[in-house]
Structures are given as structure tokens and as C-alpha cells.
């Protein structure tokens, strides 16, 4: 796959049904059948006052914070994150990422599989269900 400018990729808005602070926008950059055979890369942004709200991932995820600040929340504690922060989230570990300032948080997520899913406690709009994941490749 040739390099792409992630700033030019259209984002899909995702929100929690009836939970206004659960809101972000993201784009799949690479995944199975789209530039990768063994991994998935996502870019996403969260506006001020927004959060993920406790998804669990079907595969390990590493996140890299590009811009602004937030908090990584897990069952074992709360950790401040900002530009240059990197952290790994093991499979099936509940986590939350929350914006902490009045600026949009920008993140890159790297998943250890070419296809994966995340499960959320609440229904997520765009899919009208509890599970979000990689696009299904054609063929």
C-alpha cells in the first residue's frame, strides 16, 4: 500500500445511543484486503467532553496519542495521556479514553489482527448494535 495522508481520509461518526458524551469519529487506514494482511490501523478524533465508554477489544491494541490530552481509564486506574504517549491494551481488557481539555484528542490505534471487533456495553449508532469492527473485505 502506498502512503496515504490520514488527514484526507473521511471519518465515520460513532455515538452511544442515548449517551451524548460517547462520541468520536474515525477512519480505518489499513486492514485485511486494504493494505495489510496481519494488522489494522485506525485514526480517530474525540471532541472535548467525549469518551469511548468501556469497550473491550477482540485483539490486542496499541494506541499512540498524536495531539492534545486525555485520560486512559482501566479497571486498575486512571492514567494521563498526551502527545507522544503510547500504551498497549491486552485482549478483553475494558478501557476508556476520555478528553480532558477543550481541544480535540487525536489518536492512532494499531490492532494485532487484520480483522477485529470491539464490544461496547451500550448500543452504538452507525451499527445499531454493541459491536464495531473492521470493514468486511470484498471477495
Contact map, one row per residue, 1 for C-alpha under 8 A:
1110000000000000000000000000000001110000000000000000000000000000000000000000000000000000000000000000000000000000000000000000000000000000000
1111000000000000000000000000000000000000000000000000000000000000000000000000000000000000000000000000000000000000000000000000000000000000000
1111100000000000000000000000000000000000000000000000000000000000000000000000000000000000000000000000000000000000000000000000000000000000000
0111110000000000000000000000000000000000000000000000000000000000000000000000000000000000000000000000000000000000000000000000000000000000000
0011111110000000000000000000000000000000000000000000000000000000000000000000000000000000000000000000000000000000000000000000000000000000000
0001111110000000000000000000100000000000001000000000000000000000000000000000000000000000000000000000000000000000000000000000000000000000000
0000111110000000000000000000000000000000000000000000000000000000000000000000000000000000000000000000000000000000000000000000000000000000000
0000111111000000000000000000000000000000000000000000000000000000000000000000000000000000000000000000000000000000000000000000000000000000000
0000111111100000000000000010000000000000000000000000000000000000000000000000000000000000000000000000000000000000000000000000000000000000000
0000000111110000000000000010000000000000000000000000000000000000000000000000000000000000000000000000000000000000000000000000000000000000000
0000000011111000000000001110000000000000000100000000000000000000000000000000000000000000000000000000000000000000000000000000000000000000000
0000000001111100000000001110000000000000000000000000000000000000000000000000000000000000000000000000000000000000000000000000000000000000000
0000000000111110000000111100000000000000000000000000000000000000000000000000000000000000000000000000000000000000000000000000010000000000000
0000000000011111000000111100000000000000000000000000000000000000000000000000000000000000000000000000000000000000000000000001110000000000000
0000000000001111101101110000000000000000000000000000000000000000000000000000000000000000000000000000000000000000000000000001110000000000000
0000000000000111111111100000000000000000000000000000000000000000000000000000000000000000000000000000000000000000000000000111100000000000000
0000000000000011111100000000000000000000000000000000000000000000000000000000000000000000000000000000000000000000000000000111100000000000000
0000000000000001111100000000000000000000000000000000000000000000000000000000000000000000000000000000000000000000000000000000000000000000000
0000000000000011111111000000000000000000000000000000000000000000000000000000000000000000000000000000000000000000000000000000000000000000000
0000000000000011111111100000000000000000000000000000000000000000000000000000000000000000000000000000000000000000000000000000000000000000000
0000000000000001001111100000000000000000000000001110000000000000000000000000000000000000000000000000000000000000000000000000000000000000000
0000000000000011001111110000000000000000000000000111100000000000000000000000000000000000000000000000000000000000000000000000000000000000000
0000000000001111000111111000000000000000000001100111000000000000000000000000000000000000000000000000000000000000000000000000000000000000000
0000000000001110000001111100000000000000000111100111000000000000000000000000000000000000000000000000000000000000000000000000000000000000000
0000000000111100000000111110000000000000000111000000000000000000000000000000000000000000000000000000000000000000000000000000000000000000000
0000000000111100000000011111000000000000011110000000000000000000000000000000000000000000000000000000000000000000000000000000000000000000000
0000000011110000000000001111100000000000011100000000000000000000000000000000000000000000000000000000000000000000000000000000000000000000000
0000000000000000000000000111111000000001111000000000000000000000000000000000000000000000000000000000000000000000000000000000000000000100000
0000010000000000000000000011111001000001111000000000000000000000000000000000000000000000000000000000000000000000000000000000000000000000000
0000000000000000000000000001111101110011110000000000000000000000000000000000000000000000000000000000000000000000000000000000000000000000000
0000000000000000000000000001111111111111100000000000000000000000000000000000000000000000000000000000000000000000011000000000000000000100000
0000000000000000000000000000011111111111000000000000000000000000000000000000000000000000000000000000000000000000011000000000000000000000100
0000000000000000000000000000001111111000000000000000000000000000000000000000000000000000000000000000000000000000000000000000000000000000110
1000000000000000000000000000111111110000000000000000000000000000000000000000000000000000000000000000000000000000000000000000000000000000100
1000000000000000000000000000011111111000000000000000000000000000000000000000000000000000000000000000000000000000000000000000000000000000000
1000000000000000000000000000011111111111000000000000000000000000000000000000000000000000000000000000000000000000010000000000000000000000000
0000000000000000000000000000001110111110000000000000000000000000000000000000000000000000000000000000000000000000010000000000000000000000000
0000000000000000000000000000001100011111000000000000000000000000000000000000000000000000000000000000000000000001110000000000000000000000000
0000000000000000000000000000011100011111100000000000000000000000000000000000000000000000000000000000000000000111111000000000000000000000000
0000000000000000000000000001111100010111110000000000000000000000000000000000000000000000000000000000000000000111111000000000000000000100000
0000000000000000000000000001111000000011111000000000000000000000000000000000000000000000000000000000000000011110000000000000000000000000000
0000000000000000000000000111110000000001111100000000000000000000000000000000000000000000000000000000000000011100000000000000000000000000000
0000010000000000000000000111100000000000111110000000000000000000000000000000000000000000000000000000000001111000000000000000000000000000000
0000000000100000000000011110000000000000011111000000000000000000000000000000000000000000000000000000000001110000000000000000000000000000000
0000000000000000000000011100000000000000001111100000000000000000000000000000000000000000000000000000000111100000000000000000000000000000000
0000000000000000000000111000000000000000000111110110000000000000000000000000000000000000000000000010000111000000000000000000000000000000000
0000000000000000000000110000000000000000000011111100000000000000000000000000000000000000000000000010011110000000000000000000000000000000000
0000000000000000000000000000000000000000000001111100000000000000000000000000000000000000000000000011111110000000000000000000000000000000000
0000000000000000000010000000000000000000000000111110000000000000000000000000000000000000000000000111110000000000000000000000000000000000000
0000000000000000000011110000000000000000000001111111000000000000000000000000000000000000000000000110000000000000000000000000000000000000000
0000000000000000000011110000000000000000000001001111100000000000000000000000000000000000000000011110000000000000000000000000000000000000000
0000000000000000000001110000000000000000000000000111111000000000000000000000000000000000000000011100000000000000000000000000000000000000000
0000000000000000000001000000000000000000000000000011111000000000000000000000000000000000000000111000000000000000000000010000000000000000000
0000000000000000000000000000000000000000000000000001111100000000000000000000000000000000000001110000000000000000000000011000000000000000000
0000000000000000000000000000000000000000000000000001111110000000000000000000000000000000000001110000000000000000000001111000000000000000000
0000000000000000000000000000000000000000000000000000011111000000000000000000000000000000001111100000000000000000000001110000000000000000000
0000000000000000000000000000000000000000000000000000001111111000000000000000000000000000011111000000000000000000000111100000000000000000000
0000000000000000000000000000000000000000000000000000000111110000000000000000000000000000001100000000000000000000000111100000000000000000000
0000000000000000000000000000000000000000000000000000000011111000000000000000000000000000011100000000000000000011100110000000000000000000000
0000000000000000000000000000000000000000000000000000000011111100000000000000000000000001111000000000000000000011000000000000000000000000000
0000000000000000000000000000000000000000000000000000000010111110000000000000000000000001111000000000000000001111000000000000000000000000000
0000000000000000000000000000000000000000000000000000000000011111000000000000000000000111100000000000000000001110000000000000000000000000000
0000000000000000000000000000000000000000000000000000000000001111100000000000000000000111000000000000000000111100000000000000000000000000000
0000000000000000000000000000000000000000000000000000000000000111110000000000000000111110000000000000000000111000000000000000000000000000000
0000000000000000000000000000000000000000000000000000000000000011111100000000000011111100000000000000000011110000000000000000000000000000000
0000000000000000000000000000000000000000000000000000000000000001111100000000000001110000000000000000000011110000000000000000000000000000000
0000000000000000000000000000000000000000000000000000000000000000111110000000000001110000000000000000000111100000000000000000000000000000000
0000000000000000000000000000000000000000000000000000000000000000111111000000000001100000000000000000101111000000000000000000000000000000000
0000000000000000000000000000000000000000000000000000000000000000001111100000000111100000000000000011100010000000000000000000000000000000000
0000000000000000000000000000000000000000000000000000000000000000000111110000000111000000000000001111100010000000000000000000000000000000000
0000000000000000000000000000000000000000000000000000000000000000000011111000011110000000000000011111000000000000000000000000000000000000000
0000000000000000000000000000000000000000000000000000000000000000000001111100011110000000000000111100000000000000000000000000000000000000000
0000000000000000000000000000000000000000000000000000000000000000000000111111111000000000000000111100000000000000000000000000000000000000000
0000000000000000000000000000000000000000000000000000000000000000000000011111110000000000000011110000000000000000000000000000000000000000000
0000000000000000000000000000000000000000000000000000000000000000000000001111100000000000000001100000000000000000000000000000000000000000000
0000000000000000000000000000000000000000000000000000000000000000000000001111110000000000000000000000000000000000000000000000000000000000000
0000000000000000000000000000000000000000000000000000000000000000000000001111111000000000000000000000000000000000000000000000000000000000000
0000000000000000000000000000000000000000000000000000000000000000000000111101111100000000000000000000000000000000000000000000000000000000000
0000000000000000000000000000000000000000000000000000000000000000000000111000111110000000000000000000000000000000000000000000000000000000000
0000000000000000000000000000000000000000000000000000000000000000000011110000011111000000000000000000000000000000000000000000000000000000000
0000000000000000000000000000000000000000000000000000000000000000100011110000001111101000000000000000000000000000000000000000000000000000000
0000000000000000000000000000000000000000000000000000000000000000111111000000000111111000000000000000000000000000000000000000000000000000000
0000000000000000000000000000000000000000000000000000000000000001111110000000000011111000000000000000000000000000000000000000000000000000000
0000000000000000000000000000000000000000000000000000000000000001111000000000000001111100000000000000000000000000000000000000000000000000000
0000000000000000000000000000000000000000000000000000000000000001100000000000000011111110000000000000000000000000000000000000000000000000000
0000000000000000000000000000000000000000000000000000000000000111100000000000000000011111000000000000000000000000000000000000000000000000000
0000000000000000000000000000000000000000000000000000000000000111000000000000000000001111100000000000000000000000000000000000000000000000000
0000000000000000000000000000000000000000000000000000000000011110000000000000000000000111110000000000000000000000000000000000000000000000000
0000000000000000000000000000000000000000000000000000000000011100000000000000000000000011111010100000000000000000000000000000000000000000000
0000000000000000000000000000000000000000000000000000000010111000000000000000000000000001111110000000000000000000000000000000000000000000000
0000000000000000000000000000000000000000000000000000000111111000000000000000000000000000111110000000000000000000000000000000000000000000000
0000000000000000000000000000000000000000000000000000000111100000000000000000000000000000011111000000000000000000000000000000000000000000000
0000000000000000000000000000000000000000000000000000000110000000000000000100000000000000111111100000000000000000000000000000000000000000000
0000000000000000000000000000000000000000000000000000011110000000000000000110000000000000000111110000000000000000000000000000000000000000000
0000000000000000000000000000000000000000000000000000111100000000000000011110000000000000100011111000000000000000000000000000000000000000000
0000000000000000000000000000000000000000000000000011111000000000000000111100000000000000000001111100000000000000000000000000000000000000000
0000000000000000000000000000000000000000000000000011100000000000000001111000000000000000000000111110000000000000000000000000000000000000000
0000000000000000000000000000000000000000000000001111000000000000000001111000000000000000000000011111000000000000000000000000000000000000000
0000000000000000000000000000000000000000000001111110000000000000000011100000000000000000000000001111101110000000000000000000000000000000000
0000000000000000000000000000000000000000000000011000000000000000000011100000000000000000000000000111110000000000000000000000000000000000000
0000000000000000000000000000000000000000000000011000000000000000000111000000000000000000000000000011111100000000000000000000000000000000000
0000000000000000000000000000000000000000000000111000000000000000000000000000000000000000000000000001111100000000000000000000000000000000000
0000000000000000000000000000000000000000000000110000000000000000000100000000000000000000000000000010111110000000000000000000000000000000000
0000000000000000000000000000000000000000000011110000000000000000001100000000000000000000000000000010111111000000000000000000000000000000000
0000000000000000000000000000000000000000000011110000000000000000111111000000000000000000000000000010001111100000000000000000000000000000000
0000000000000000000000000000000000000000001111000000000000000000111100000000000000000000000000000000000111110000000000000000000000000000000
0000000000000000000000000000000000000000001110000000000000000011111000000000000000000000000000000000000011111000000000000000000000000000000
0000000000000000000000000000000000000000111100000000000000000011110000000000000000000000000000000000000001111100000000000000000000000000000
0000000000000000000000000000000000000000111000000000000000001111000000000000000000000000000000000000000000111110000000000000000000000000000
0000000000000000000000000000000000000011110000000000000000001110000000000000000000000000000000000000000000011111000000000000000000000000000
0000000000000000000000000000000000000011100000000000000000111100000000000000000000000000000000000000000000001111110100000000000000000000000
0000000000000000000000000000000000000111000000000000000000111000000000000000000000000000000000000000000000000111110000000000000000000000000
0000000000000000000000000000000000000111000000000000000000100000000000000000000000000000000000000000000000000011111100000000000000000000000
0000000000000000000000000000001100011111000000000000000000000000000000000000000000000000000000000000000000000011111100000000000000000000000
0000000000000000000000000000001100000011000000000000000000000000000000000000000000000000000000000000000000000000111110000000000000001110000
0000000000000000000000000000000000000000000000000000000011100000000000000000000000000000000000000000000000000010111111000000000000001100000
0000000000000000000000000000000000000000000000000000000011100000000000000000000000000000000000000000000000000000001111100000000000111100000
0000000000000000000000000000000000000000000000000000001111000000000000000000000000000000000000000000000000000000000111110000000000111000000
0000000000000000000000000000000000000000000000000000001111000000000000000000000000000000000000000000000000000000000011111000000001110000000
0000000000000000000000000000000000000000000000000000111100000000000000000000000000000000000000000000000000000000000001111111000001100000000
0000000000000000000000000000000000000000000000000000011000000000000000000000000000000000000000000000000000000000000000111110000001000000000
0000000000000001100000000000000000000000000000000000000000000000000000000000000000000000000000000000000000000000000000011111000011000000000
0000000000000001100000000000000000000000000000000000000000000000000000000000000000000000000000000000000000000000000000011111100111000000000
0000000000000111100000000000000000000000000000000000000000000000000000000000000000000000000000000000000000000000000000010111111111110000000
0000000000000111100000000000000000000000000000000000000000000000000000000000000000000000000000000000000000000000000000000011111110000000000
0000000000001110000000000000000000000000000000000000000000000000000000000000000000000000000000000000000000000000000000000001111100000000000
0000000000000000000000000000000000000000000000000000000000000000000000000000000000000000000000000000000000000000000000000001111111110000000
0000000000000000000000000000000000000000000000000000000000000000000000000000000000000000000000000000000000000000000000000011111111000000000
0000000000000000000000000000000000000000000000000000000000000000000000000000000000000000000000000000000000000000000000000111101111110000000
0000000000000000000000000000000000000000000000000000000000000000000000000000000000000000000000000000000000000000000000111111001111110000000
0000000000000000000000000000000000000000000000000000000000000000000000000000000000000000000000000000000000000000000011110001001011111000000
0000000000000000000000000000000000000000000000000000000000000000000000000000000000000000000000000000000000000000000011100001001011111100000
0000000000000000000000000000000000000000000000000000000000000000000000000000000000000000000000000000000000000000001111000000000000111110000
0000000000000000000000000001001000000001000000000000000000000000000000000000000000000000000000000000000000000000001110000000000000011111000
0000000000000000000000000000000000000000000000000000000000000000000000000000000000000000000000000000000000000000001000000000000000001111100
0000000000000000000000000000000000000000000000000000000000000000000000000000000000000000000000000000000000000000000000000000000000000111110
0000000000000000000000000000000111000000000000000000000000000000000000000000000000000000000000000000000000000000000000000000000000000011111
0000000000000000000000000000000010000000000000000000000000000000000000000000000000000000000000000000000000000000000000000000000000000001111
0000000000000000000000000000000000000000000000000000000000000000000000000000000000000000000000000000000000000000000000000000000000000000111
